[in-house]
Amino acid sequence: MNQQAFIKKYESEKPMYQAWANLVLSKINADIKSHVKTEKEYSDWIKIPPSWRVKSVESLVAKAFVRHKDYYTNPYDEIIDKAAIRFVVLLTPQLDELSDFIELSSLWTIEKSKEYDDWKDKDPRLFDYQSVHYVVRALDDITHDGVIIKKNTPCEIQLRTLLQHAYAELAHDTIYKTNIKTSPDVIRSFAKSMALMETTDELLSNAKNVLEKASTTINEWKAVINIESKERLTDIDLINDDATNDYLLDNLSGLLKKLDVNDFQLFLANKDFCYISEKVTRRANAGKEIMFRHGIILLIYFLSRKRRSTFHRYWPLDREIIAAVYSDLSISPKWTTT
């Protein structure tokens, strides 16, 4: 196929590649949002809005007939990144989860990018470490946005971490997408940055795992507090403030690790303490202390009762708040005598 026929065919099929890229991105994005449930969780995953593109005629011709003219036998069929999408996540463990969404879809067949692997094997310094490249092909003819997408139409998918993305954007523009010879000093600098990137990603992934394990207990308490406060403080316009809850639970963690959420729920269900909800409601609606509009106030009553002699040492805020709680529980403030 000569250049003129190549260009004519691509121009006629370009809308199909646009529709296919858009559909592939939309499907993967919908799967991610279904998995993570909330927008905040989604933003914790996806650090740059996912995007799709199709190659311009000029770029495709340059790849087929200039930069890699000796690589292809049938360039039009063999170039698989006419349509491409990219997802950028925070850390490498998320690449594995994202790969699962791609590999389990029923809309396409899937293969690893042979072209990418060939370039990487030929000169690995040019490529972002551990980034994932797939090629997905339409399983059947599909109509999307009024455009028929032919069976077997390819779309390349790039999955990167934020660090890989920063490296790749500079490395590809500096080394890969140019025919100008790169100096050894520049290549050494990229090699150093790749090694540093790998170490940084590993350290950050380990730190994230440690933090997630440490937050398991706190999240369990938050979930129970949320349930109990909604059930028992129905006459209060409750404030949902995760930052305050996290701050207090972190400071109280030394006490909480010795207690159980079941003990907390049994305490609230005990008829001897059913008056607590009324006390909290009266103080909240009086408007003198905003803390009584936080669901976590129920935990403060629980800890004040269960750990009356030591609770004040863990309490990080104004002691007037827990003085009011101690008063409601008919307990003398212990910090006045210790």
N, C-alpha and C positions, 0 to 999 in steps of 0.2 A: 504494500500500500504506500503510494507516494504521499508527500506532505499535503498536497491539495485535497486528495481523497480523505486523508486522515482528519484534516481540519473540518471538512464538510460533514463527515460522520459524527464527529464530536459535537459540533454545533447543533446538529439535529437531536442528539441524545442528551445534551447537557441538562435540559429540564428534568429528564428522568433521573439523572444522578443527583440533582438538587432535591427532588422529592424523596429519593431513597435515603439520602443523608439525614434529611429532616425527620423521616419516619424512624430511622434507627435511633437517633438521639432522643426523640420523644418517648420511645418505648423504654429505653434504658433509664431515662430520667424518671419516668412514671414508676418503674420498679424500685428505684432507690427511695423515692418519696413514700411508697407503700411500705417499705421496710423500716424506715426511720421514724415515721409517724408525724413528727413535728418539724416546723421550719427551722428551729434552732438545731435540731439533730442533723437536718440536711446541711445546714451551713457548717456544722462541725465536720462533715464529710467532704463536701465539695467546696474547695477554696477559691476557685475561679469559675464563673458561670460557664457551663459546657457550651461548646460551639461546634458548628459544622461549616464546611466549605467545600466547594468544588474547584478544581484547578481552572485557572484561566487558560484560554487557548494558547497564549504565548508561553506560559509555564509548561504546559503539557508538551508542546512542540519542542521546547528546549530540552526537556528531559528525554524525549524519545529520539530526537535527531541530533542532539549536541552533547549533553553531559554524559549520557549513558547509551550512546548509539551502538556500541559494540556489545552491550549486555543483552539486548532484546533481539529475538528472532521475529516476533510478531508484536511490535510495541503496543498497538492499540488494545489487544486482548491481554497482554502480559502486564501492563501498568495497572495496578490494582488500587491506586490511591487517587483516582480521578475524583472520587467522593471520599471525604474523610471527616471524622469527628474526633473530639478530644475531651477527655475528662481529667481534671487535676484534683487529686485528693491530698490529704495532709501527710500521711505516712504510709510506708510500704504494706503493713498488714491490711490496710483498706483496699489495696490493689487486688488482693486475693478475693476479698468479698465482692468487689465490683466485677471481677472476672466471672464469678459464679452467675451473676445476672445475665451476662453476655452468653455464657456457654449453655444456659438452660432455656434460652428463648426458642419458641416454636416458629418464629417468623423467618429464620435463616439457618443456613448451614454455616459452619465455622471452621476456620483454618488459621494457623499461625502464618504470619507474613514471611514467605520465603525470601522475598526481595529484601526486607529489613534484615533478616538473618544473614543473607549473603553480604550485604554492605558491612554489617557489624563484624563478620568473620574476616573480611578483607582488611578492615581498619577499625578496630574496636574503640580507638580514642575518639572517634567522631560521634559516638552515640551515648545517650544518657543511660547511666547504669540502671539495670533492672527495670527499665520501663517496659510496658507490655504492649505488644502490637498484635492485633487480630485483623483478619479479613472476614467479613460476613457477606454471604451471598443470598439473595432472595430465594427462598425455598420454592416459591411458585410465582406466577404473575400476580402482581398486587396493584390495586389502584389507590393512590394517595393524593389528596388535594386535586382530584380530577386528572391525574397523570398516571399512565400505565407504567409500572416498573416491571421490566422483563425478568423472568426467572434467571437466576445466576448472576444478576447485576452485583458487582462488588462494592463494598465500602470498607475503607480502612478505619480501624478504631485504635486510637492511641490512649493509653492509660498512664498517667504520670503522677508522681508526688510533686509537691510544690518545689522542693529542692531540685528534682530532676528537670522540672519545667524551666527553672531559671538557668540551669546549666545548658539544657538543650537549645534554648532560644539563642543564647550567645554562641555556643559551639557550632550550631548548624549554620548560622549566618556568617561566622568567621571562617569556618573550615569546609563544611560540607557543600554549601550552596555557592561555591566559587571555584573557579579554575586557577586562581592565583595560589602559588605555592606558599604554604604557611611556614614561618620560621621555627626552628627547633625550640627556641625560648617560649614561644606561644604554646606549642604542643606540650612542653613540660608543665607550663602553668595550668593547662587544662587537665593534665594527668593528676597534678596535685589537688586540684579542686574536686575532681571525681573521687579521689581517695578520702578527702575531707568530708565530702557529701555523704559517702557511704557510712563513715564513722558517726557523723552527726545524726543521720537517720536512725541508726541502730540505738544510739544513746537516747534519742527522743522517744523512740518506740518503747524502750525499756522503762523510761520514766513514766510514760503514759500508762503502761500496764500496772506499775506500782500505784499510781494515783487512782486508777480504776478499782483496784483491789481495796485500797484504803477507803474509798467512798462507798463501798457496798453496804456497810453497816449504816452509814449516814443516810443513804438513799432509802433503806428499809424503814428507818425511823421517820423520814419525811413522808413516805407513803402512808404509814399508819396515822401519823398526826393529821394529814390531810383528810383521811377518811373519818376519823373521830371528831375533828373540829366541824366538819360539814354536817355531821349527824347531831352533834350536841350543842352547837352554837348557832342555831338557826335564826336567832333574832339579832344577829350582829352582822354588819357589813364587813366581812372579813377581808383583810389585806393579804394578798398573795405575793409575798416578797421572798423569792428564793435566796437573794443575797443575804438578807438578815437571818433566814433559817440556817443557811450554810455556815455563817459566822458563829451563830450560837451553838449549833450542833458540834462544830469543830472544837470550840472551847469546852464543851461539856462531854467530849468524847471519852475522857478519862473516867467519868461516872457511867456513861452509857455502856461501855464494854463490859461492865460488871452486872448489867441489868438486861432484861429481855423485853421485847415489844409486847409479849403476852402479859407480862406483869403490869405494864402500862395500861393495857386494855382492861385487865381484870380490876385494876384500881378505879378506873373510870366507871366500870359497870357496878362497882360495889355500892349498895344503897346507902351506906354510911357517908359516902362522898358525892351523892347526887346533887347536893347543894352547890357544888363547885361551878356548874354551868350557870346557875343563877347569879352567883357572885361575879363571875367573869362578865356576864351580860350587863349587869348593873354598872360595873366599872367602865366597860367599853362604851356604853351609851352615855355615861357622864362626860366622856370626852377629855378627862384630865390626863390620861396616860395612854398613848397610842398603842403600846405593846399589848394591851388587852384586846386589841382587834386582830392580833396575829394568832393563828391556830396553835402555834407552838406554846402559847401561854398554858395550855393544858399539860404539856410536858413539864413546865416550870412548877406547877402545883404538885405534880407527881414526884419530881425530884426533891422539892422542898419537904415533902412528907417522908419520902423514903431515905433521904440523905440529909436530914435536917442539920446535923452537926458539921457537915463538910461542904454542903452545896454552895454556900456563899463564897468559898475560896475559888470555885470554878466560874462563878458568875462574872461576866466581863463588863456588864453595863451598870447603870445607876442602881445602887442598893435600895433606893426607895421603892423600886418595882417589886423586888422580892420581899421587902418589908410589908407591903400590902398583901402579898400572897401569904406570908407567914401569919399575918393578922387574920386573914380569912380562915386559915387552918388552925387557928388558936395555938400557934407555936410562938415561943419567945425567940426573937432574933438572936442567933448564936454569936454574931460578930461583935455584939456589945460586951461580951464577957470573955472573948478569946483574943 
